[in-house]
Amino acid sequence: MKKDIHPQYNKITVTCTTCGAQFETGSTLKELRVDTCSNCHPYYTGKQTFTQAAGRVEKFKQRYNIK
């Protein structure tokens, strides 16, 4: 690599603005803030719910008197 043409690569701390979790990574930036991380994102935590599908199932059961 040529000297003095590449950006400085640093170890930084990434901060989640939603849950406050912090983790370390490498970047050319000085500081990085993210909206959601793997600690609070519903897809990774398994807390994702499908309310729209649940409403459709309830309507179907109600329509055909299924218990």
Secondary structure, 3 states (H helix, E strand, C coil): CCCCCCCCCEEEEEEECCCCCEEEEEECCCCEEECCCCCCCHHHHCCCCCHHHHHHHHHHHHHCCCC
